[in-house]
Amino acid sequence: MKTHDLPLNTWIVVAQDSSEDVTLVSRHLSQREAEATRDKRNQGLPEPHYSTCIVVEPIAQRMGGRPAPTAWKR
């Protein structure tokens, strides 16, 4: 999944495939739930593979400014 396709305003856990591609692992209602899932999945791995984040839409994008880096289509 390209980073610009990630859901907005939702806590998510992702697996980083490359600099632009991620695999959406799960969606959560709270930061605490997302971090617990991330920690559980990373447990026992030599390097952390899963990350927790929330993608927000920049206000300037809605006001006619430049698109956010996550919205760039290549």
Buried (B, 14 or more C-beta within 10 A) or exposed (E): EEBBEBEEEBBBBBBBEEEEEBEBBBBBEEEEBBBBBBEEBBEEEEEEBBBBBBBEEBEEEEEEEEEBEBEEEE
